[in-house]
């Protein structure tokens, strides 16, 4: 009986480890290749304070949209780079947006954000949004979105700050997308 109980615990632990590995490691080399030119899906999600944030809020910006979770070690490893990228390139039109896939929501996110000094918006992700981006199979998964709203790249797994900079610099150098002209008022 004792041996059976130990085997059950071992199998449970191994199953959990395999699931964690599957959720945090790229499934194939092509996952890091860009999806050139596809228009990014529109989304609207709540932030940790309950305020609605949407993709439209970032029109004309270069966006790093990162699907992640607080319990994911590779996700945590990328956060200092995202904080630095936001600090360095925010004035040039970069916005990092974290899409948290934590089931516990704002309760775990608020203290986590404070602890890690997160200086960019974090929203509470959902299955619908993950599916709109082609199904996020592993985390972290980061989409690079150009000023005109097109996906310029997708990276699964940990990516270096230097690699993100190489991807965003040309996008930041592109002219900002002009706001649509408002029709003249008729009197």
BALOBA-1460 file (C-alpha; in Angstrom, 3 decimals):
// residues 187
<rec num="1" residu="x" x="0.000" y="0.000" z="0.000"/>
<rec num="2" residu="x" x="2.816" y="2.386" z="0.918"/>
<rec num="3" residu="x" x="4.655" y="1.572" z="-2.304"/>
<rec num="4" residu="x" x="1.508" y="2.201" z="-4.358"/>
<rec num="5" residu="x" x="1.008" y="5.575" z="-2.659"/>
<rec num="6" residu="x" x="4.628" y="6.553" z="-3.403"/>
<rec num="7" residu="x" x="4.249" y="5.546" z="-7.056"/>
<rec num="8" residu="x" x="1.082" y="7.645" z="-7.301"/>
<rec num="9" residu="x" x="2.939" y="10.684" z="-5.932"/>
<rec num="10" residu="x" x="5.858" y="10.128" z="-8.283"/>
<rec num="11" residu="x" x="3.552" y="9.815" z="-11.288"/>
<rec num="12" residu="x" x="1.652" y="12.936" z="-10.248"/>
<rec num="13" residu="x" x="4.892" y="14.887" z="-9.893"/>
<rec num="14" residu="x" x="6.176" y="13.660" z="-13.254"/>
<rec num="15" residu="x" x="2.886" y="14.539" z="-14.939"/>
<rec num="16" residu="x" x="3.012" y="18.060" z="-13.486"/>
<rec num="17" residu="x" x="6.630" y="18.460" z="-14.643"/>
<rec num="18" residu="x" x="5.795" y="17.324" z="-18.173"/>
<rec num="19" residu="x" x="2.818" y="19.702" z="-18.359"/>
<rec num="20" residu="x" x="4.983" y="22.588" z="-17.169"/>
<rec num="21" residu="x" x="7.615" y="21.730" z="-19.773"/>
<rec num="22" residu="x" x="5.012" y="21.553" z="-22.530"/>
<rec num="23" residu="x" x="3.584" y="24.933" z="-21.522"/>
<rec num="24" residu="x" x="6.940" y="26.701" z="-21.329"/>
<rec num="25" residu="x" x="9.134" y="25.231" z="-24.073"/>
<rec num="26" residu="x" x="8.734" y="25.886" z="-27.793"/>
<rec num="27" residu="x" x="7.140" y="22.934" z="-29.503"/>
<rec num="28" residu="x" x="9.094" y="23.301" z="-32.741"/>
<rec num="29" residu="x" x="11.751" y="25.565" z="-34.190"/>
<rec num="30" residu="x" x="9.316" y="27.312" z="-36.544"/>
<rec num="31" residu="x" x="7.446" y="28.786" z="-33.543"/>
<rec num="32" residu="x" x="9.984" y="31.624" z="-33.400"/>
<rec num="33" residu="x" x="9.621" y="32.621" z="-37.052"/>
<rec num="34" residu="x" x="7.626" y="35.763" z="-37.822"/>
<rec num="35" residu="x" x="4.104" y="35.692" z="-39.183"/>
<rec num="36" residu="x" x="4.736" y="38.490" z="-41.625"/>
<rec num="37" residu="x" x="1.926" y="40.845" z="-42.503"/>
<rec num="38" residu="x" x="-1.050" y="39.292" z="-40.729"/>
<rec num="39" residu="x" x="-3.286" y="41.896" z="-39.089"/>
<rec num="40" residu="x" x="-3.270" y="41.451" z="-35.331"/>
<rec num="41" residu="x" x="-6.657" y="40.515" z="-33.849"/>
<rec num="42" residu="x" x="-8.508" y="43.230" z="-31.968"/>
<rec num="43" residu="x" x="-8.885" y="42.562" z="-28.248"/>
<rec num="44" residu="x" x="-10.387" y="44.161" z="-25.168"/>
<rec num="45" residu="x" x="-9.474" y="42.988" z="-21.648"/>
<rec num="46" residu="x" x="-9.540" y="44.263" z="-18.068"/>
<rec num="47" residu="x" x="-6.384" y="45.402" z="-16.322"/>
<rec num="48" residu="x" x="-5.559" y="44.623" z="-12.689"/>
<rec num="49" residu="x" x="-7.683" y="47.582" z="-11.545"/>
<rec num="50" residu="x" x="-10.726" y="46.516" z="-13.567"/>
<rec num="51" residu="x" x="-10.256" y="49.178" z="-16.271"/>
<rec num="52" residu="x" x="-10.889" y="48.071" z="-19.857"/>
<rec num="53" residu="x" x="-7.803" y="48.158" z="-22.066"/>
<rec num="54" residu="x" x="-8.032" y="47.399" z="-25.770"/>
<rec num="55" residu="x" x="-5.754" y="47.032" z="-28.758"/>
<rec num="56" residu="x" x="-7.230" y="50.277" z="-30.120"/>
<rec num="57" residu="x" x="-5.563" y="52.129" z="-27.209"/>
<rec num="58" residu="x" x="-2.198" y="51.402" z="-28.837"/>
<rec num="59" residu="x" x="-2.954" y="52.415" z="-32.436"/>
<rec num="60" residu="x" x="0.178" y="53.792" z="-34.082"/>
<rec num="61" residu="x" x="2.463" y="52.187" z="-31.482"/>
<rec num="62" residu="x" x="4.833" y="49.245" z="-31.752"/>
<rec num="63" residu="x" x="3.470" y="46.649" z="-29.323"/>
<rec num="64" residu="x" x="5.169" y="43.703" z="-27.657"/>
<rec num="65" residu="x" x="2.155" y="41.616" z="-26.616"/>
<rec num="66" residu="x" x="3.394" y="38.998" z="-24.157"/>
<rec num="67" residu="x" x="1.240" y="36.044" z="-23.051"/>
<rec num="68" residu="x" x="2.654" y="34.912" z="-19.698"/>
<rec num="69" residu="x" x="1.892" y="33.841" z="-16.101"/>
<rec num="70" residu="x" x="3.398" y="34.569" z="-12.691"/>
<rec num="71" residu="x" x="4.079" y="30.863" z="-12.031"/>
<rec num="72" residu="x" x="6.121" y="30.447" z="-15.252"/>
<rec num="73" residu="x" x="9.920" y="30.653" z="-14.665"/>
<rec num="74" residu="x" x="10.789" y="31.540" z="-18.299"/>
<rec num="75" residu="x" x="8.124" y="34.279" z="-18.207"/>
<rec num="76" residu="x" x="9.678" y="35.731" z="-15.054"/>
<rec num="77" residu="x" x="13.093" y="35.653" z="-16.721"/>
<rec num="78" residu="x" x="11.883" y="37.970" z="-19.512"/>
<rec num="79" residu="x" x="10.274" y="40.595" z="-17.276"/>
<rec num="80" residu="x" x="13.461" y="42.616" z="-16.544"/>
<rec num="81" residu="x" x="14.063" y="42.910" z="-20.306"/>
<rec num="82" residu="x" x="10.501" y="44.094" z="-20.896"/>
<rec num="83" residu="x" x="10.819" y="46.668" z="-18.087"/>
<rec num="84" residu="x" x="14.046" y="47.955" z="-19.642"/>
<rec num="85" residu="x" x="12.643" y="47.970" z="-23.187"/>
<rec num="86" residu="x" x="9.609" y="49.966" z="-22.026"/>
<rec num="87" residu="x" x="11.865" y="52.416" z="-20.202"/>
<rec num="88" residu="x" x="14.263" y="52.819" z="-23.135"/>
<rec num="89" residu="x" x="11.855" y="52.860" z="-26.093"/>
<rec num="90" residu="x" x="8.524" y="53.999" z="-24.631"/>
<rec num="91" residu="x" x="9.116" y="57.596" z="-25.725"/>
<rec num="92" residu="x" x="9.750" y="56.341" z="-29.272"/>
<rec num="93" residu="x" x="6.391" y="54.577" z="-29.483"/>
<rec num="94" residu="x" x="6.956" y="51.145" z="-27.918"/>
<rec num="95" residu="x" x="4.369" y="49.664" z="-25.576"/>
<rec num="96" residu="x" x="4.898" y="46.352" z="-23.836"/>
<rec num="97" residu="x" x="1.580" y="44.753" z="-22.843"/>
<rec num="98" residu="x" x="1.516" y="41.718" z="-20.591"/>
<rec num="99" residu="x" x="-1.422" y="39.352" z="-21.084"/>
<rec num="100" residu="x" x="-1.558" y="37.358" z="-17.877"/>
<rec num="101" residu="x" x="-2.957" y="33.846" z="-18.066"/>
<rec num="102" residu="x" x="-3.041" y="33.494" z="-14.263"/>
<rec num="103" residu="x" x="-6.311" y="31.978" z="-13.066"/>
<rec num="104" residu="x" x="-6.121" y="33.930" z="-9.785"/>
<rec num="105" residu="x" x="-6.195" y="37.272" z="-11.627"/>
<rec num="106" residu="x" x="-5.485" y="40.623" z="-10.007"/>
<rec num="107" residu="x" x="-5.082" y="39.083" z="-6.555"/>
<rec num="108" residu="x" x="-1.730" y="37.543" z="-7.543"/>
<rec num="109" residu="x" x="-0.812" y="40.052" z="-10.236"/>
<rec num="110" residu="x" x="-0.808" y="43.264" z="-8.207"/>
<rec num="111" residu="x" x="1.842" y="42.159" z="-5.682"/>
<rec num="112" residu="x" x="3.820" y="40.432" z="-8.436"/>
<rec num="113" residu="x" x="3.873" y="43.599" z="-10.559"/>
<rec num="114" residu="x" x="5.083" y="45.628" z="-7.609"/>
<rec num="115" residu="x" x="7.775" y="43.079" z="-6.723"/>
<rec num="116" residu="x" x="9.141" y="43.000" z="-10.288"/>
<rec num="117" residu="x" x="8.747" y="46.744" z="-10.945"/>
<rec num="118" residu="x" x="6.546" y="46.202" z="-13.996"/>
<rec num="119" residu="x" x="6.178" y="49.574" z="-15.727"/>
<rec num="120" residu="x" x="3.867" y="48.511" z="-18.557"/>
<rec num="121" residu="x" x="0.184" y="47.597" z="-18.787"/>
<rec num="122" residu="x" x="-0.848" y="44.104" z="-17.693"/>
<rec num="123" residu="x" x="-4.258" y="42.743" z="-18.626"/>
<rec num="124" residu="x" x="-6.132" y="39.624" z="-17.577"/>
<rec num="125" residu="x" x="-6.060" y="37.277" z="-20.536"/>
<rec num="126" residu="x" x="-8.721" y="34.791" z="-21.533"/>
<rec num="127" residu="x" x="-9.114" y="31.796" z="-23.810"/>
<rec num="128" residu="x" x="-10.891" y="33.843" z="-26.493"/>
<rec num="129" residu="x" x="-7.948" y="36.233" z="-26.841"/>
<rec num="130" residu="x" x="-5.380" y="33.430" z="-26.863"/>
<rec num="131" residu="x" x="-7.367" y="31.653" z="-29.576"/>
<rec num="132" residu="x" x="-7.647" y="34.851" z="-31.620"/>
<rec num="133" residu="x" x="-3.850" y="34.884" z="-31.798"/>
<rec num="134" residu="x" x="-3.787" y="31.379" z="-33.223"/>
<rec num="135" residu="x" x="-3.940" y="29.532" z="-29.942"/>
<rec num="136" residu="x" x="-1.148" y="30.225" z="-27.495"/>
<rec num="137" residu="x" x="0.254" y="26.728" z="-26.944"/>
<rec num="138" residu="x" x="3.247" y="27.676" z="-24.799"/>
<rec num="139" residu="x" x="4.219" y="30.540" z="-22.552"/>
<rec num="140" residu="x" x="5.855" y="32.897" z="-22.804"/>
<rec num="141" residu="x" x="4.612" y="33.702" z="-26.293"/>
<rec num="142" residu="x" x="5.268" y="37.239" z="-27.470"/>
<rec num="143" residu="x" x="3.819" y="38.902" z="-30.549"/>
<rec num="144" residu="x" x="5.526" y="41.928" z="-32.071"/>
<rec num="145" residu="x" x="2.956" y="44.227" z="-33.642"/>
<rec num="146" residu="x" x="3.944" y="47.065" z="-35.974"/>
<rec num="147" residu="x" x="2.574" y="50.600" z="-35.911"/>
<rec num="148" residu="x" x="0.049" y="49.678" z="-38.619"/>
<rec num="149" residu="x" x="-1.380" y="46.817" z="-36.527"/>
<rec num="150" residu="x" x="0.273" y="43.942" z="-38.356"/>
<rec num="151" residu="x" x="2.058" y="41.067" z="-36.652"/>
<rec num="152" residu="x" x="5.746" y="41.470" z="-37.427"/>
<rec num="153" residu="x" x="6.879" y="38.472" z="-35.393"/>
<rec num="154" residu="x" x="6.010" y="35.793" z="-32.873"/>
<rec num="155" residu="x" x="8.430" y="34.314" z="-30.375"/>
<rec num="156" residu="x" x="7.760" y="31.293" z="-28.192"/>
<rec num="157" residu="x" x="9.990" y="30.791" z="-25.176"/>
<rec num="158" residu="x" x="12.555" y="33.099" z="-23.644"/>
<rec num="159" residu="x" x="13.938" y="35.715" z="-26.023"/>
<rec num="160" residu="x" x="16.868" y="37.983" z="-25.227"/>
<rec num="161" residu="x" x="16.530" y="41.728" z="-24.903"/>
<rec num="162" residu="x" x="18.983" y="42.097" z="-27.812"/>
<rec num="163" residu="x" x="16.778" y="39.959" z="-30.070"/>
<rec num="164" residu="x" x="13.697" y="42.003" z="-29.174"/>
<rec num="165" residu="x" x="15.633" y="45.213" z="-29.842"/>
<rec num="166" residu="x" x="16.726" y="43.905" z="-33.250"/>
<rec num="167" residu="x" x="13.061" y="43.239" z="-34.079"/>
<rec num="168" residu="x" x="11.569" y="46.496" z="-32.760"/>
<rec num="169" residu="x" x="14.134" y="49.100" z="-33.864"/>
<rec num="170" residu="x" x="13.147" y="49.041" z="-37.553"/>
<rec num="171" residu="x" x="9.471" y="49.154" z="-36.557"/>
<rec num="172" residu="x" x="10.071" y="52.141" z="-34.286"/>
<rec num="173" residu="x" x="11.954" y="53.904" z="-37.108"/>
<rec num="174" residu="x" x="8.890" y="53.634" z="-39.363"/>
<rec num="175" residu="x" x="6.718" y="56.718" z="-39.493"/>
<rec num="176" residu="x" x="3.816" y="56.671" z="-37.031"/>
<rec num="177" residu="x" x="0.480" y="55.762" z="-38.540"/>
<rec num="178" residu="x" x="-1.573" y="58.927" z="-38.944"/>
<rec num="179" residu="x" x="-4.888" y="59.105" z="-37.146"/>
<rec num="180" residu="x" x="-7.897" y="58.852" z="-39.434"/>
<rec num="181" residu="x" x="-9.120" y="62.259" z="-40.585"/>
<rec num="182" residu="x" x="-12.291" y="63.452" z="-38.911"/>
<rec num="183" residu="x" x="-15.014" y="64.514" z="-41.298"/>
<rec num="184" residu="x" x="-15.632" y="68.254" z="-41.438"/>
<rec num="185" residu="x" x="-18.549" y="69.415" z="-39.353"/>
<rec num="186" residu="x" x="-21.597" y="70.438" z="-41.353"/>
<rec num="187" residu="x" x="-23.623" y="73.414" z="-40.272"/>
